[in-house]
Amino acid sequence: MPVEPSSPAFAVEQEPRLRLLIPLLVAVAFLMEQLDTTIITTAVPDMARSLGASAVQLNLAVSAYVLTLAVFIPLSSWCADRYGTRRVFIAALALFTLGSALCGLADSFAQLVAMRVVQGLGGAMMTPVGRLILLRSFPRHELVRAMTYTTLPALVGPVLGPLIGGALTTYLSWRWIFAVNIPFGMLGIVLAARHLHDRAVDRDARFDTFGFVLFGGGIAALQGALEIAGRGAALLPLLGAALLLLAFARYARRRADAVVDLTLFGERAFAIGTLAGGACRVALNATAFLLPLMLQLGLGMSALQSGSLTFLVAVGSPLVRLALGPLLRRFGFARLLAASALAGSATLAGFALIGSGTPRWLIGAYIVLFGIVRSTQFMSSNTLSYADVAAPRLSRATSLGGLLQQLTVSFGVSLSAALLALLGGARHAPDLAQFHVAFVLLAALPLLALPGFARLRVDDGAQVSGYRGR
């Protein structure tokens, strides 16, 4: 690991006020991107009636947005290196804000999905470039604090989304839920224009177009397989996804500038944080779609009542943010990640115990507990992913890490919708028993991460966690 120079080498050391402004700026981008992942979930029944689709089919409006994020994220590192982080970040904010406005004007389900793709194009640049700005601005020993400040909006956004979406849908119209991003986008553009400095690493960088087609096609085919899995027709797109991704893996080994740097998986901390942590994220992210629907369609709550309960997932996030540093110093990444994976599995299965007679206060308290477990897993795995990546590789690492994180959201939403469809809810509203079964099945996923977390060594991420073993 390179030794940081004693003279100011990072933006926050040269301008101390940036210690607050940069995390705030990146947090604005994270909040918008994550908010739009789930803001439509509590509005799904109203949107379905308005646009002539079923509630389960509306998952495509969520997954199309997130899939676009994932597929086009590899462009972000190349654009940042070639054109500069400030310029790309401002352009991404502008495109995302425009896409939000267009979503509110959609007159059909197809138009809504298309405009969500436009939003995804902006988000694909916005979030990973924002994370890159953060990583290049702070020295390593300050990354835990900086990352947790900006991870908080990513945790709060998916649960603020149902609350805001429910309130706007109940008192105004579902179309207003997309206007929320406009003031945030304008604020982000102003902050970026005033406080960021451009840094172009390689203006002659060439983009790997062929690799992008192989990789993007494989990811899109895999997502398509999940989308139609509930109808039992996923074999062909799944086979196509496997062939395209295998072809890309062989192709990438022969190119130093492949669109996705698969050699990053040779770094144990990055591989475990993104892949093993990703198994947990798929299941835990699925609740952003599944829980609001269960509260509305399974328990008969209104959009506002559902949103006011799912909002409670965020209550414990500030506490986790404050406690993460001490927890990592005391237990290290391996034990904290394994414990949160086990707790994540248990709390997911526990949602199957919620019934029509369960008191509202008890449902709310349980959602708070789940949120604490979820935040602990997300924050610790996200911090581990970049803890040992050398500075010259941070651009590609943030691109690949952000891509994988977005895929866990898309896969989680699509998987939960596929489970409901397989259980009989494709054409009709799912009942409470079907939601219960779906939660129990999802609870198995975090357990698959345990062997990965067990491979962590004492020194993995130690420079960031401060853990030295016993």
C-alpha positions in Angstrom: 0.0 0.0 0.0 1.5 3.4 -1.0 2.5 5.7 1.9 0.6 8.9 1.9 2.8 12.0 1.7 3.0 14.3 4.7 2.2 17.4 2.6 -1.4 18.0 1.7 -2.2 15.6 -1.1 -6.0 15.4 -0.8 -8.6 18.1 -1.5 -9.9 18.1 2.1 -6.4 18.7 3.4 -5.9 21.7 1.1 -9.4 23.1 1.8 -10.8 22.0 5.2 -14.3 23.2 4.4 -14.5 20.4 1.7 -14.6 17.8 4.5 -18.3 18.7 4.8 -19.1 20.0 1.3 -17.8 17.0 -0.6 -19.7 14.4 1.4 -22.8 16.6 1.2 -22.5 16.9 -2.6 -22.0 13.1 -3.0 -24.8 12.5 -0.5 -27.2 14.5 -2.7 -26.4 12.3 -5.7 -26.7 9.1 -3.6 -30.0 10.3 -2.2 -31.6 11.0 -5.5 -30.3 7.8 -7.1 -31.4 5.6 -4.2 -34.7 7.5 -3.7 -35.8 6.7 -7.2 -35.1 3.1 -6.8 -38.1 2.7 -4.4 -40.1 5.9 -4.5 -42.7 4.2 -6.7 -43.2 1.1 -4.6 -46.0 2.5 -2.4 -47.6 4.0 -5.5 -47.6 0.7 -7.4 -51.3 -0.1 -7.0 -52.3 3.4 -8.1 -49.9 3.4 -11.0 -51.0 0.0 -12.1 -54.6 1.1 -12.3 -53.6 4.3 -14.1 -51.3 2.7 -16.7 -53.2 -0.5 -17.3 -50.7 -3.0 -15.7 -50.7 -5.4 -12.8 -49.0 -4.5 -9.5 -46.4 -7.3 -10.0 -45.6 -6.2 -13.5 -44.8 -2.7 -12.2 -41.6 -4.1 -10.9 -40.3 -3.4 -14.4 -40.4 0.3 -13.7 -38.0 -0.3 -10.8 -35.8 -2.9 -12.4 -35.5 -1.1 -15.8 -34.1 2.0 -14.0 -31.7 0.0 -11.8 -30.6 -2.2 -14.7 -29.8 0.8 -16.8 -27.7 2.1 -13.9 -25.7 -1.2 -13.8 -25.2 -1.6 -17.5 -23.9 1.9 -18.1 -21.8 2.3 -14.9 -18.7 1.0 -16.8 -18.8 4.1 -18.9 -18.4 6.2 -15.7 -14.8 5.6 -15.0 -13.8 6.1 -18.6 -15.7 9.3 -18.8 -14.3 10.6 -15.5 -10.8 9.8 -16.6 -11.2 11.3 -20.0 -13.4 14.4 -19.4 -12.9 15.1 -15.7 -15.0 14.2 -12.6 -16.6 17.7 -12.3 -17.8 17.9 -15.9 -19.2 14.4 -15.9 -20.8 14.8 -12.5 -22.7 18.0 -13.5 -23.8 16.4 -16.8 -25.1 13.3 -15.0 -27.0 15.4 -12.5 -28.6 17.3 -15.3 -29.6 14.2 -17.3 -31.0 12.5 -14.2 -33.1 15.6 -13.3 -34.5 15.8 -16.8 -35.4 12.1 -16.8 -37.3 12.6 -13.5 -39.4 15.4 -15.0 -40.2 13.2 -18.1 -41.3 10.3 -15.9 -44.0 12.5 -14.3 -45.3 13.2 -17.8 -45.6 9.6 -19.0 -49.0 8.6 -20.4 -48.4 4.8 -20.6 -46.5 2.0 -18.9 -44.1 1.8 -21.9 -43.4 5.5 -21.7 -42.8 5.3 -18.0 -40.3 2.5 -18.4 -38.5 4.4 -21.2 -38.2 7.5 -19.1 -36.9 5.5 -16.2 -34.1 4.3 -18.6 -33.3 8.0 -19.2 -33.0 8.5 -15.4 -30.8 5.4 -15.2 -28.4 6.8 -17.8 -27.9 9.9 -15.6 -27.6 7.8 -12.4 -25.0 5.5 -14.1 -22.6 8.4 -14.2 -23.7 10.3 -11.1 -23.2 7.8 -8.3 -19.9 6.1 -9.2 -18.3 9.4 -10.2 -19.5 10.9 -6.9 -17.9 8.0 -5.0 -14.7 8.5 -7.0 -14.7 12.1 -6.0 -15.0 11.1 -2.4 -12.3 8.5 -2.5 -9.8 10.9 -4.2 -10.6 13.7 -1.8 -10.0 11.9 1.6 -6.9 10.2 3.0 -7.4 6.5 3.8 -7.6 6.8 7.6 -10.6 9.1 7.2 -12.5 6.9 4.7 -14.7 5.2 7.3 -16.2 8.4 8.5 -16.5 9.9 5.0 -18.0 6.7 3.5 -20.6 6.3 6.3 -21.8 9.9 5.9 -22.4 9.3 2.2 -23.7 5.8 2.6 -26.4 7.1 5.0 -28.4 8.6 2.1 -28.1 5.4 0.2 -29.6 3.6 3.2 -32.2 6.3 3.9 -33.3 6.9 0.3 -34.9 3.5 -0.3 -37.0 3.9 2.8 -37.8 7.6 2.4 -39.0 6.7 -1.1 -42.0 4.7 0.1 -42.9 7.4 2.7 -42.7 10.3 0.2 -44.3 8.2 -2.5 -47.2 7.2 -0.3 -47.9 10.7 0.9 -47.8 12.2 -2.6 -49.9 9.4 -4.0 -52.5 9.7 -1.3 -52.9 13.5 -1.3 -51.8 14.5 -4.8 -51.0 12.1 -7.6 -48.3 9.4 -8.3 -47.0 11.8 -11.0 -45.7 14.1 -8.3 -43.3 11.5 -6.9 -40.9 12.2 -9.7 -40.8 16.0 -9.1 -39.0 15.4 -5.8 -35.7 15.0 -7.6 -35.8 18.4 -9.4 -34.8 20.6 -6.4 -32.1 18.0 -5.3 -30.7 17.9 -8.8 -30.5 21.7 -9.0 -28.8 21.9 -5.6 -26.3 19.3 -6.7 -25.5 21.1 -9.9 -24.9 24.4 -8.1 -22.7 22.8 -5.4 -20.6 20.9 -8.0 -20.1 23.9 -10.2 -18.9 26.0 -7.2 -16.8 23.6 -5.2 -15.5 20.8 -7.4 -12.3 20.9 -9.4 -11.9 19.0 -12.7 -9.3 16.2 -12.7 -8.8 14.4 -16.0 -6.5 11.5 -15.7 -6.1 10.4 -19.3 -7.7 12.4 -22.0 -6.5 9.9 -24.6 -8.2 7.0 -22.9 -10.0 4.6 -25.4 -13.3 3.0 -24.5 -13.7 -0.8 -24.8 -16.8 -0.8 -27.0 -16.8 -4.5 -27.8 -16.3 -5.5 -24.2 -19.1 -3.2 -23.2 -21.5 -4.9 -25.7 -20.5 -8.3 -24.4 -20.8 -7.4 -20.7 -23.9 -5.2 -21.0 -25.6 -7.8 -23.2 -24.9 -10.5 -20.6 -26.2 -8.5 -17.7 -29.3 -7.4 -19.6 -30.0 -11.1 -20.6 -29.6 -12.1 -16.9 -32.0 -9.5 -15.8 -34.4 -10.5 -18.5 -34.2 -14.1 -17.2 -35.2 -12.9 -13.8 -38.1 -10.8 -15.2 -39.7 -13.8 -16.9 -38.8 -16.4 -14.4 -42.2 -16.2 -12.9 -43.7 -17.4 -16.2 -41.3 -20.3 -16.4 -39.5 -19.1 -19.6 -36.1 -18.1 -18.3 -33.9 -20.9 -19.7 -33.1 -19.3 -23.0 -32.1 -15.8 -21.8 -30.2 -17.4 -18.9 -28.2 -19.5 -21.3 -27.6 -16.4 -23.5 -26.4 -14.5 -20.4 -24.0 -17.2 -19.4 -22.5 -17.4 -22.9 -22.1 -13.6 -23.2 -20.5 -13.2 -19.7 -18.2 -16.2 -20.3 -17.1 -14.7 -23.6 -16.4 -11.4 -21.9 -14.4 -13.1 -19.2 -12.1 -14.7 -21.8 -12.0 -11.5 -23.8 -11.1 -9.3 -20.7 -8.1 -11.5 -19.8 -6.4 -10.4 -23.0 -7.0 -6.7 -22.6 -5.5 -4.4 -20.0 -8.2 -1.7 -20.7 -11.3 -4.0 -20.6 -14.5 -2.1 -19.8 -14.8 -4.0 -16.5 -11.6 -4.8 -14.7 -12.1 -8.4 -13.6 -8.6 -8.5 -12.1 -10.0 -6.6 -9.1 -11.5 -9.8 -8.0 -8.0 -11.0 -7.3 -8.0 -8.6 -4.3 -9.6 -10.6 -1.6 -11.2 -7.7 0.3 -12.8 -6.3 -2.8 -14.0 -9.7 -4.0 -15.5 -10.6 -0.7 -17.0 -7.2 0.0 -18.7 -7.1 -3.4 -19.6 -10.8 -4.1 -20.3 -12.3 -0.7 -21.7 -8.9 0.4 -23.8 -8.9 -2.8 -25.5 -12.1 -1.8 -26.8 -10.4 1.3 -27.7 -7.2 -0.6 -29.9 -9.1 -3.1 -32.1 -10.4 -0.3 -32.1 -7.3 1.9 -32.7 -5.0 -1.1 -35.7 -7.1 -2.1 -37.6 -5.8 0.9 -37.7 -2.3 -0.6 -40.2 -3.7 -3.2 -41.7 -6.7 -1.2 -42.5 -5.1 2.1 -44.6 -2.1 1.0 -46.6 -4.4 -1.3 -47.2 -6.8 1.6 -48.4 -4.0 3.8 -50.8 -2.8 1.2 -51.9 -5.8 -0.7 -51.5 -8.4 2.1 -52.6 -6.3 5.1 -54.9 -3.8 3.4 -53.0 -0.6 4.4 -53.1 2.6 2.5 -50.1 3.9 0.6 -49.4 6.5 3.3 -49.8 3.9 6.1 -47.4 1.5 4.3 -44.9 4.3 3.7 -45.0 5.5 7.3 -44.0 2.0 8.5 -41.4 1.1 5.9 -39.8 4.5 6.6 -38.8 3.1 10.0 -36.1 1.0 8.3 -34.0 4.2 8.4 -34.4 5.0 12.1 -31.3 2.9 13.1 -29.0 4.0 10.3 -27.5 7.1 12.1 -26.8 4.8 15.1 -25.1 2.3 12.9 -23.1 5.0 11.2 -21.8 6.2 14.6 -21.1 2.7 15.9 -19.5 1.2 12.8 -15.9 2.5 13.5 -15.8 1.2 17.1 -17.4 -2.1 16.0 -14.9 -2.7 13.3 -12.0 -1.9 15.6 -13.4 -4.3 18.2 -14.5 -7.2 16.0 -13.0 -6.7 12.5 -14.7 -7.1 9.2 -15.0 -10.9 9.2 -17.0 -11.3 12.4 -19.1 -8.2 11.9 -20.1 -9.2 8.4 -20.8 -12.8 9.3 -22.9 -11.8 12.3 -24.9 -9.3 10.2 -25.5 -11.9 7.5 -26.9 -14.3 10.1 -29.1 -11.6 11.6 -30.2 -10.5 8.1 -31.4 -14.1 7.3 -33.2 -14.3 10.6 -35.0 -11.0 10.3 -36.0 -11.6 6.7 -37.7 -14.9 7.8 -39.3 -13.1 10.7 -41.4 -11.0 8.3 -43.4 -14.2 7.7 -44.7 -14.0 11.2 -46.5 -10.7 10.6 -50.2 -11.2 10.2 -53.4 -9.3 10.1 -53.6 -9.4 13.9 -50.1 -8.1 14.5 -50.1 -4.7 16.3 -48.9 -1.8 14.2 -46.4 -0.8 16.9 -44.9 -4.3 16.9 -44.6 -4.2 13.1 -42.8 -0.8 13.3 -40.4 -2.0 16.1 -39.5 -5.1 14.0 -38.9 -2.9 10.9 -36.5 -0.8 13.0 -34.6 -3.9 14.0 -34.4 -5.1 10.5 -33.1 -1.6 9.4 -30.3 -1.8 12.0 -29.2 -5.2 10.7 -29.5 -4.1 7.1 -27.4 -0.9 7.7 -24.7 -2.8 9.5 -24.3 -5.3 6.6 -24.4 -2.6 3.9 -22.0 -0.1 5.5 -19.4 -2.7 6.5 -19.4 -4.6 3.2 -19.2 -1.3 1.2 -16.3 -0.1 3.3 -14.4 -3.4 3.0 -14.8 -3.3 -0.8 -12.5 -0.3 -1.2 -10.3 -0.6 1.9 -7.3 -2.3 0.3 -7.6 -1.0 -3.3 -4.6 1.0 -4.4 -5.2 4.6 -5.4 -4.4 4.1 -9.1 -7.2 1.5 -9.3 -9.9 3.3 -7.4 -11.6 4.6 -10.6 -12.1 1.1 -11.9 -12.9 -0.3 -8.5 -15.7 2.3 -7.8 -17.1 1.6 -11.3 -17.2 -2.2 -10.8 -18.3 -2.0 -7.2 -21.1 0.5 -8.0 -22.2 -1.7 -10.9 -22.5 -4.8 -8.6 -24.3 -2.9 -5.9 -26.9 -1.7 -8.4 -27.3 -5.2 -9.8 -28.2 -6.4 -6.3 -31.0 -3.9 -6.2 -32.3 -4.8 -9.6 -31.9 -8.6 -9.0 -33.5 -8.3 -5.6 -36.6 -6.5 -7.0 -36.9 -8.9 -9.9 -36.4 -11.9 -7.8 -39.1 -10.9 -5.3 -41.5 -10.2 -8.2 -40.6 -13.6 -9.8 -41.3 -15.4 -6.5 -44.7 -13.7 -6.2 -45.5 -14.6 -9.8 -44.4 -18.2 -9.2 -46.6 -18.4 -6.1 -49.6 -17.3 -8.1 -49.6 -13.5 -8.0 -48.7 -12.7 -11.6 -52.1 -11.7 -12.8 -53.9 -11.1 -9.5 -52.9 -9.3 -6.3 -50.8 -11.7 -4.1 -52.3 -12.7 -0.8 -50.5 -12.5 2.6 -49.5 -16.2 2.6 -47.6 -15.8 -0.7 -45.7 -12.8 0.7 -44.8 -14.9 3.7 -43.4 -17.7 1.6 -41.4 -15.2 -0.5 -39.7 -13.7 2.6 -38.8 -17.2 3.9 -37.2 -18.1 0.5 -35.3 -14.8 0.4 -33.9 -15.5 3.9 -31.7 -18.3 2.5 -29.6 -15.9 0.4 -27.6 -14.2 3.2 -26.5 -17.6 4.4 -24.7 -18.2 1.0 -22.3 -15.3 2.0 -21.0 -16.9 5.1 -18.2 -19.0 3.4 -17.0 -15.9 1.7 -16.8 -13.9 4.9 -15.0 -16.8 6.6 -12.1 -16.3 4.0 -11.2 -12.9 5.4 -7.9 -12.5 7.1 -7.0 -10.3 10.1 -5.1 -7.8 7.9 -7.9 -7.5 5.3 -9.1 -3.9 5.5 -7.1 -3.4 8.7 -5.8 0.0 7.6 -9.4 1.2 7.5 -10.9 -0.8 10.4 -8.0 -0.5 12.8 -8.6 -4.1 13.8 -5.4 -6.0 14.7 -6.8 -9.3 16.0 -6.2 -10.8 19.4 
